[in-house]
Amino acid sequence: MEKQGYSYGYTQLFKRLQNVDREMLGRKQRYNRDLWWKALIKQLGLKRLNTNWVHHTTLRYWKAYAENSPPFKDAESTLRKLKRAGFKLAMVSDSDGTQGMKMKRVRKVPFHNLFESVVVAGEDTPRVKPGHEAFRLIAERIGVPPEKCVYIGDNPRTDIKGAKAVGMITVMVKRRGNQGGKPMYKIGALRELPGLLLAIQQAR
């Protein structure tokens, strides 16, 4: 933007972007980061910038996000343990708003091949989570009735609400002070999952 005569400090830009972040995520359907930059530009009172610049910024954003968002430390070991125990593993994730970006990010995870199927809500289905279509689709793809699926998530509204709507057993990983959703089970970390699933099996 400096080349076009605009100059803003990082602190000022970050605070503005945080406001856009809260506004956009409050409207569940607006994940497209192209819209975020346009909203930021409008807030800053700038003239409309080139569309190519906007989308290029989105691609740079997701690249930086992926490089600085490694999987939780207990994710791979837990998934491999579940796989060895004979569980079918699958994933439901929301679209990043840029077509194909979420799958591109998933495929960069070293252990992505442990999942039998991945559904990107909002791309493979009409709606993002908690829309029920993604949860029904993942159950159909792995050939397991929804009521026999165990869905693990950390967002009470999108994960737990959506999975409960189709009858799945719900487990919430308690992170970042997340509350609500009334999941059937709660765990503090993914490494607790194998023991919980064994207990669920024995109780049924």
N, C-alpha and C positions, 0 to 999 in steps of 0.2 A: 504494500500500500504506500510505502514511502516514495516509490517511483511515481506515484500518481498525486503526490503532494500531501499525503496523510501520514501522520506519525502519532502513535499511541503507545504508552508504556505497557509492559507485560501485566503489571498489577491491575491497571484499569481495564484492559481487555479481558483478563481472567474473571474479574468480578462481573463484567457485563455478560460474559459467556455463561457464568454460573446462573445468572438470572434467566437466560435463554434456555439453559438445561432444565431448570425447574419447570419453566412454562411448557416446554415441549414434552417432557416426560409426563407431565400432568395430563396431557392429551395423549392417551396411550397410542393413538394411531400415527403420531408424528415422529417417527424414528429417523426419517431421512435427514442426514446431516447437511445436505445441500440447503434445506429449509432453515437449519440453524444458522448458517453463515449469513443467509439473506436477512434473517431476523436481527442478527448482530449488527450487520451493516446499517439496517434501518434504525436501530437504537442509537448508533453512533452518529446518525445524521449524515451519512456518506451518500454519495451518488451511487446509483446502481453499478456494480462492477461486472466485469465480463463473466458470462456463464461458465466458460472453460476454467477460469480462475476458481470459481466456486467449487466445481466438481473436483478439480485438482486438489483443492484444500481438503475435501472430504477423503480422498484417497490417501493423502498424507496423514490425516488424522487417524484413520483405521490402521495404517502401517505402524504408526507410533504406539497406538493402543495395543496392538498385538504384541509388539516387541517388549512392552512394559507390563503385560498382564499374563504372567505364567500361570499354569494350572496350580491349584492348591497342592501342597506337598504330599498329602495323603491320597490324592485322586488316583494316580496310576496304580499304586500298590493295592488300593481297595478294589479297583475295577478288575485287576488281574486275579485277585483272590476270589471275587464273585464269579468270574469267568471259569476259573478252575472248578468251582463248586457247581457248575452247570447252569447258572442263571443266564437268561437272554438279556443282553444289554442294549439299550436304545436311548436316543436323546431327542428331546423336544426343545427347540430354542427359538427365540423371536428373530425376525428379520432385522438386519442392521439398517434397513431403509434403502440400501444400495443393492440392487439385484445381484445375487450371487456372492456378495461379500461375506456373509456369515459362513457359508459352506467353505469358502476359501480359507477362512480363519480356522474352522474346525479341522480341515485337512492338514493344517500345519502343526496340530497337536500330535506329538510323537506316537501316542497310543490311540489315535482316532479309529484305527482298524478293529478295536475291541467292540465297537458298536455295530450291531447288525443293521441298524437303520438310523437315519437322522432325519427328522422333520423340521423344516424351517417354517414356523408359523408366520403367516403374512406373505409367503411366497409359494409354499406347497399347499397352503390353505387360504381361504378368503380373508381370515382375520388373524391378528396376533393373539397371544395368550391374554386373558383367560378364555378366549373363544374356544368352544368345545371341539371344533373340527380337528385341531392338531392332535389332541389327546386320543380321539377316536381313530385317527389315521395311523398313529404310531402303533396302537394296539393291533390294528388290522394288518399292518406290515409285518409284525413279528408273530402273528397268528396266535395271540393270547387275548381272551376276553378282557375288557377293561376292568371288570371286578376282580380279576386275578392278577392285575398289574400293580406293582408298587411304584409310585412316583415320588422321586426325591427332588426337592427344590428348596430354595432359600428365600423365595418371595411369597408372602402370605396371600397377596391379592392375585397375582398372575399364575403362580405355580399351584398353590394349594387350592384356591378357588376353582381353577380350571379343571384340575384332575378330579376333585370331588364331584364336579358336575356330571362326570361320566361314570362315576362309581368306583374310581381307583382307590386303592389303599394309599394314604398320603403320609409322607415323612418330611418334616421340615428340619433342615440344618440351621441351627440358631447362629446366625452371623449378623454383625453390624446392628445388634439390638432389634432385629426384626421380631414383630409380635403380631398376633392375630391369625386369622385364617382357620382356626380350629382344626389343625391337622390331627390325624389319628395318633401319630407318634412324633417325638422330637428327639434329635440327637445334637451333640455339641460339635461333632466333627465326622467326616466321612468314614474314618477308620472304625467308627462304632457300628457301621452299617451291616457288615457280615453277621455279627452277633445278633443284631435286631432281626434280620431276615430269617435267621435260623429259628429264633423264638416265635416269629410269626408263622413259619411253616409248622412248627410243632403244635401251635395252638389251633390250627385249622384241620 
